[in-house]
């Protein structure tokens, strides 16, 4: 049984899947994609290579949190509440 500070693997997997969906949504707009790279400091190669890594996925969600309009639009597009994206970021950062 996981300890009190242990995050369940299924919860981490769910957060990662949501972050990947948010990444796809983000990359659908060239201006948003360019802003993502500029603000996160990630290169295209780092983004490609790290798209499955928790830290990169958390950075993508953090990027969306930094611009409320994008956070809300992304959440609407994915059919989730904005709070779900924030919770996913927290999960990925704590994992």
N, C-alpha and C positions, 0 to 999 in steps of 0.2 A: 504494500500500500504506500502511495507517495506521501512524503512528509508535507508539512504545512506550507513549505516554501517551494515545493516541487510543482511545476506546471505539467499537466497531463499532456502526453504526446499528441493526442487527438486535438486538443485545444491549440497546440502549436501548429499542427498541420492545417487546421481550419484557418488560423490567422495568416499563415503563409499563402494559402490558396486565395484568400481575399486580397492580400497584398499583390499577388501576381495579377489578379483581375484589375486591380487599381493601376498597376504598371501598364497593362495593355491599354486601359482607358487613357492614361496619361500620354502614351506614345501615339495615340490617334491624332493628336494635334501637334504639328511641328513646333509651333511657338511654345506650347506647354512642355514639349520634350526638350527643347533648347533651354528653357528656364530650369527644368529639372536638373540637367547636367551642370548648368552654371551655378545653381544654388547649392547643390549637394557636393560639387567638386568631383563627381564621378566622370570618368571618360566613357565613351561608347563601349570600349573594350571591357572596362571594369563592370559596366552595367550588364553586358552580355554574359561575362564570366561569373558574375556574382548574383544573377537574378534569382538563384535559389537559396542564397545565403540570408540568414535571419537579419544580419546587420544592414545589408543592402535593402531588403524588403522593408525594414523599419524606417530606413532613410526615405524611401519613396512615400510611405504613409505620413511621415513627419513633414515632408515637402508639401503634401496636400493639406495638412493641418495648418501650414503657414499661410495659406490663402483660402480663406473660408468659402469663397465662391466656388473654387475648384473642389473643395472637400464636399460641399453640398451637391454639386453637379455630379461628381463621381459617385457618391452614395446613391443618388437618384437613379443614375444609369445602371448601377449594379443591383438596385432593388433592396438596399440596406439603409439603415439609419446612419448618419454621420458618426454617431457615437460608436458604431460597430467598427468603423475604420480606426478610430482613436484607440479602442480597446484592443484591436489587432496589433497596432503598433506597440502598445504597452506589453502585450504578451510576448511579442517577438524580442523586445528589448530585455525582458526579464528572463527569457529562456536561456 
